[in-house]
């Protein structure tokens, strides 16, 4: 038995069926993509919060270490410089100075 050639209508039906399959597949991909984006956004938000918290904690540690070092050094700073012939008479800690342009 010999196969009959495809008719124009059959070919159009095949294209229509293929279009429907592509459309359904595309919708599913878009849905998955959106879900994935939402999950990634949530993870990035969590990561940003984590980094901010770690940065704050590191800042607190370095500030604490800096204050500790100042407390260890400051009692002898005047004596240290004066023993070396440097006429230092005053020591200021944690001083902030701004010029006319509000720059440090």
MOBEL-V891128 format. One record per backbone hydrogen bond with DSSP energy under -0.5 kcal/mol. NH is the residue of the N-H (numbers start at 0). CO is the residue of the C=O. If there is no record, write none. Layout:
NH,CO  NH,CO
This chain:
10,6  11,7  12,8  13,9  14,10  15,11  16,12  17,13  18,14  19,15  20,16  21,17  22,18  23,19  24,20  25,21  26,22  27,23  28,24  29,25  30,26  31,27  32,28  33,29  34,30  35,31  36,32  37,33  38,34  39,35  40,36  41,37  42,38  43,39  44,40  45,41  46,42  47,43  48,44  49,45  50,46  51,47  52,48  53,49  54,50  55,51  56,52  57,53  58,54  59,55  60,56  61,57  62,58  63,59  64,60  65,61  66,62  67,63  68,64  69,65  70,66  71,67  72,68  73,69  74,70  75,72  76,72  76,73  79,75  80,76  81,77  82,78  83,79  83,80  84,81  85,80  86,84  87,85  88,86  98,102  101,98
